[in-house]
């Protein structure tokens, strides 16, 4: 059972209309408001059918997602001893490993396809351990394991042929991280820049905020959003809705009602920003189909509706960071 996830959101500054005063016509041109940004991500990224389903959703809506991959899913039962978490015996994981050599091969293919389609492949570490008490050295060791296994996944599992350029791709594609259980600490934030990460998405916040960049790492988070008949705040992630709705146990007979509640929560949170400051809205999901897939059904309804809107961009964390940093560089250049 996963632990409850915390909270946060990320945000873009909105542009207001420019209504400069002129003594005579013509009127000043109107500045278009900033587009509403929606950031949708998936943790663990295990099940092959959910890779395919999410990629299909992206294709029909024009969205780009972030997949936080747990590296143990790139190891088969026969190769699981290639991973040892900090303070753990080799071959131990809180979330298991790949089901088979073929399962790992299929997942690697999904990673390649998703990246080719413009999606963001991030790290969810390896064994899904709670690292809040880990040292900086522990985190660096976990990151090193994740990178080594990702780069050498074909060789480790005896999968051939290895695609040309795979290791270079694997070495450079992962620029972001989300901690298992959203469990963080000062040691993690010291380790992230040293390990080469540009962003972290493990934070929590009571509503949308502009993600700060601290020590070279942009820090995102999941927001609390109002949900249910009493509009009580809940973390905008499927697992938290699962716990809210059914106490973390399956109630398939209620799936349609839970889908509607989740959709209404997503849509209300979106409308609040779309008709307001247009701060980015972040939504988090897992590849697990909780309550008979209620939250994925709500996600698909929501994304089908909003991601194709002219004034909306459903983009990845990586693309958001690249855009913000490019804008900052331009401002520096212009400012001299």
C-alpha positions in Angstrom: 0.0 0.0 0.0 1.3 3.4 -0.9 1.4 6.1 1.7 -0.7 9.2 1.5 0.8 11.8 -0.7 1.2 15.5 0.3 0.4 18.6 -1.6 1.4 21.4 -4.0 1.2 23.1 -7.3 3.2 25.1 -9.7 2.6 28.3 -11.4 3.1 30.7 -14.3 2.7 34.4 -13.9 -0.4 35.5 -15.9 -0.2 38.4 -18.3 -2.9 41.1 -17.9 -4.5 43.0 -20.7 -2.7 46.1 -21.6 -5.0 49.1 -21.8 -2.5 52.0 -22.0 -4.1 55.5 -22.1 -3.9 57.4 -25.3 -5.4 60.9 -25.8 -6.9 59.8 -29.1 -7.7 56.6 -30.9 -6.5 54.1 -31.9 -6.8 52.1 -28.8 -3.7 50.3 -27.6 -3.4 46.6 -28.6 -4.6 44.0 -26.1 -2.0 41.6 -24.7 -3.3 38.0 -24.8 -3.4 36.4 -21.4 -0.9 33.6 -20.7 -2.1 30.2 -21.6 -3.3 27.9 -18.9 -0.7 25.3 -18.1 -1.7 21.8 -16.9 1.0 19.4 -15.8 0.0 15.7 -15.7 2.3 13.1 -14.4 2.4 9.4 -13.6 4.4 7.7 -10.9 6.2 4.3 -11.1 5.2 3.7 -14.8 4.9 -0.1 -14.6 1.9 -1.5 -16.5 2.4 -1.7 -20.2 -1.3 -1.2 -21.0 -1.3 2.0 -19.0 1.7 3.2 -21.0 -0.3 2.6 -24.1 -3.4 4.1 -22.8 -1.7 7.3 -21.6 0.2 7.7 -24.9 -3.1 7.3 -26.8 -4.6 10.0 -24.6 -1.7 12.3 -25.4 -2.0 11.8 -29.1 -5.6 12.7 -29.3 -5.3 15.7 -27.1 -1.9 17.1 -28.0 -0.7 16.7 -24.4 2.8 15.9 -23.2 3.1 14.0 -19.9 5.9 13.3 -17.4 6.5 9.6 -16.4 8.4 9.1 -13.1 10.0 5.7 -13.7 11.0 3.4 -10.9 14.2 1.7 -12.0 13.3 -1.7 -10.5 10.8 -2.2 -13.3 13.7 -2.4 -15.6 15.0 -5.5 -13.8 13.4 -8.9 -14.2 13.1 -11.4 -11.3 16.4 -13.0 -12.6 18.3 -9.7 -12.6 16.9 -8.1 -9.5 20.2 -8.5 -7.6 21.6 -5.8 -9.7 19.9 -3.3 -7.4 20.6 -2.7 -3.7 19.0 0.3 -2.0 20.8 2.2 0.7 21.0 0.0 3.8 19.1 -2.7 2.0 20.0 -6.2 0.8 20.4 -6.7 -2.9 17.2 -7.6 -4.7 14.8 -5.9 -2.2 12.1 -3.4 -3.4 8.9 -2.1 -1.9 7.2 -2.4 -5.3 8.6 -5.6 -6.8 10.4 -5.8 -10.1 9.6 -6.4 -13.7 7.5 -9.5 -14.3 9.8 -11.1 -16.8 12.5 -10.4 -19.4 9.9 -9.8 -22.0 8.0 -7.4 -19.7 11.1 -5.4 -19.2 11.7 -5.3 -22.9 8.2 -4.1 -23.5 8.6 -1.4 -20.9 11.9 -0.2 -22.4 10.1 0.0 -25.8 7.3 2.1 -24.2 9.9 4.5 -22.7 11.6 4.9 -26.1 8.2 5.5 -27.8 7.1 8.0 -25.2 10.3 10.0 -25.4 10.2 10.0 -29.2 6.6 11.5 -28.9 7.9 14.3 -26.7 7.1 13.0 -23.3 9.3 13.6 -20.3 11.0 10.6 -18.6 11.8 11.4 -15.0 13.1 9.3 -12.1 11.1 7.9 -9.2 14.3 6.4 -7.8 14.4 2.6 -7.7 13.0 0.5 -4.8 10.3 3.0 -3.7 11.8 3.3 -0.2 11.1 6.2 2.1 14.3 8.2 2.0 13.4 11.0 4.5 16.2 9.7 6.9 18.8 9.1 4.1 22.0 11.0 4.0 23.2 12.9 0.9 25.5 9.9 0.2 22.5 7.6 0.3 20.6 9.6 -2.2 23.6 9.9 -4.5 23.9 6.1 -4.3 20.3 5.6 -5.2 20.5 8.0 -8.1 23.6 6.3 -9.3 21.8 2.9 -9.2 18.9 4.3 -11.1 21.1 5.8 -13.9 23.3 2.7 -14.1 20.3 0.4 -14.5 18.5 2.7 -17.0 21.6 3.0 -19.2 22.5 -0.7 -19.0 19.0 -2.2 -19.0 19.3 -4.0 -22.3 22.7 -5.6 -21.4 21.7 -6.4 -17.8 18.6 -8.3 -18.9 20.2 -9.9 -22.0 17.7 -8.1 -24.3 19.0 -7.6 -27.8 19.5 -5.8 -30.0 20.2 -2.8 -27.9 18.8 0.2 -29.9 21.6 2.4 -31.4 22.3 5.4 -29.2 20.3 4.0 -26.2 23.0 4.6 -23.6 23.5 8.2 -24.7 19.8 8.7 -24.7 19.4 7.2 -21.2 22.4 9.2 -19.9 20.8 12.5 -20.9 17.0 12.1 -20.9 16.3 12.1 -17.2 16.3 15.6 -15.8 13.7 15.5 -13.1 12.8 13.5 -10.0 9.9 12.8 -7.7 10.6 11.1 -4.3 8.6 8.0 -3.3 5.9 8.9 -0.9 6.9 12.6 -1.6 9.3 12.1 1.3 12.0 14.7 1.2 14.6 16.3 3.4 17.6 18.6 3.3 19.9 15.7 2.2 17.8 15.1 -0.9 17.9 18.7 -1.9 21.7 18.8 -1.5 22.0 15.7 -3.6 19.7 16.7 -6.5 21.9 19.3 -8.2 25.1 17.2 -7.7 23.3 14.3 -9.4 22.4 16.6 -12.3 18.7 17.0 -11.8 17.1 20.2 -13.1 13.8 19.8 -11.2 12.1 18.0 -8.3 8.4 17.4 -8.1 8.2 16.1 -4.6 6.9 19.2 -2.9 3.6 20.0 -1.2 1.8 23.3 -1.0 -1.6 24.7 0.1 -2.6 25.8 -3.4 -0.8 26.9 -6.6 2.5 28.7 -6.2 5.3 29.7 -8.6 7.9 26.9 -8.4 11.1 28.4 -7.0 14.5 27.5 -8.3 16.9 26.9 -5.4 20.5 25.8 -5.8 19.8 25.2 -9.5 16.8 22.9 -8.9 13.3 24.0 -9.8 10.9 22.7 -7.2 7.4 21.7 -8.1 4.6 20.2 -6.0 1.0 19.0 -6.0 -1.8 21.3 -4.9 -4.6 20.8 -2.6 -7.9 21.1 -4.5 -11.5 21.3 -3.1 -13.3 18.0 -3.5 -16.6 16.4 -2.7 -19.9 17.7 -1.3 -18.2 19.8 1.4 -15.3 20.9 -0.9 -12.7 19.6 1.5 -9.2 20.0 0.2 -7.3 16.9 -1.0 -4.0 16.4 -2.7 -4.6 16.4 -6.5 -3.4 12.8 -6.9 -5.3 9.7 -7.6 -4.1 7.8 -4.5 -5.3 10.6 -2.2 -8.7 10.5 -3.8 -8.8 6.7 -3.4 -8.2 7.1 0.3 -10.7 9.9 0.6 -13.4 8.1 -1.3 -13.1 4.5 -0.1 -10.5 4.4 2.7 -7.9 2.9 0.3 -9.9 -0.2 -0.4 -11.7 -1.2 -3.6 -15.3 -0.3 -4.0 -16.0 -1.1 -7.7 -19.8 -0.6 -7.3 -19.1 3.1 -6.5 -16.6 3.6 -9.4 -18.9 5.8 -11.5 -19.7 8.1 -8.5 -16.0 8.3 -7.7 -15.2 9.1 -11.3 -17.7 12.0 -11.3 -16.4 13.4 -8.0 -12.8 13.3 -9.3 -13.7 14.9 -12.6 -15.6 17.6 -10.9 -12.7 18.3 -8.6 -10.2 18.5 -11.5 -12.5 20.6 -13.5 -13.3 23.1 -10.7 -9.6 23.5 -10.0 -8.9 24.1 -13.6 -11.7 26.7 -14.0 -10.5 28.5 -10.9 -7.1 29.1 -12.6 -8.4 29.4 -16.2 -10.8 32.2 -15.2 -8.3 33.6 -12.6 -4.6 34.0 -12.4 -3.9 31.1 -14.7 -1.4 29.5 -12.4 -0.3 26.1 -13.6 -2.4 23.2 -12.4 -0.7 19.9 -11.5 -2.4 16.5 -11.3 -0.7 13.3 -10.3 -1.6 9.7 -11.1 -0.2 6.1 -10.8 -0.5 3.3 -13.3 -2.6 1.4 -10.7 -6.3 1.4 -11.6 -7.8 2.3 -8.2 -11.6 1.9 -7.6 -12.0 0.1 -11.0 -10.1 2.8 -12.9 -12.3 5.7 -11.6 -9.4 8.2 -11.5 -8.1 7.4 -14.9 -11.6 7.6 -16.3 -11.8 11.1 -14.8 -8.4 12.0 -16.1 -9.3 11.0 -19.6 -12.6 13.0 -19.5 -10.8 16.0 -18.2 -7.8 15.9 -20.6 -10.0 15.2 -23.6 -12.0 18.3 -22.7 -9.3 20.8 -21.7 -6.0 19.9 -23.3 -7.1 20.7 -26.8 -8.5 24.1 -25.9 -6.7 27.0 -27.7 -5.8 28.8 -24.5 -4.5 25.6 -22.7 -1.2 23.8 -22.8 -0.9 20.3 -21.2 2.9 20.1 -21.0 5.6 18.2 -19.1 7.7 19.4 -16.2 10.8 19.3 -18.4 9.2 21.6 -21.0 8.0 24.0 -18.3 11.5 24.3 -16.8 13.1 24.7 -20.2 10.6 27.5 -21.1 11.1 29.3 -17.8 14.9 29.1 -18.0 14.9 30.3 -21.6 12.8 33.2 -20.6 15.1 34.1 -17.8 18.1 33.9 -20.1 16.4 36.2 -22.6 15.7 38.7 -19.8 19.3 38.6 -18.7 20.5 39.1 -22.3 18.1 42.0 -22.9 19.0 43.6 -19.6 22.7 43.5 -20.5 
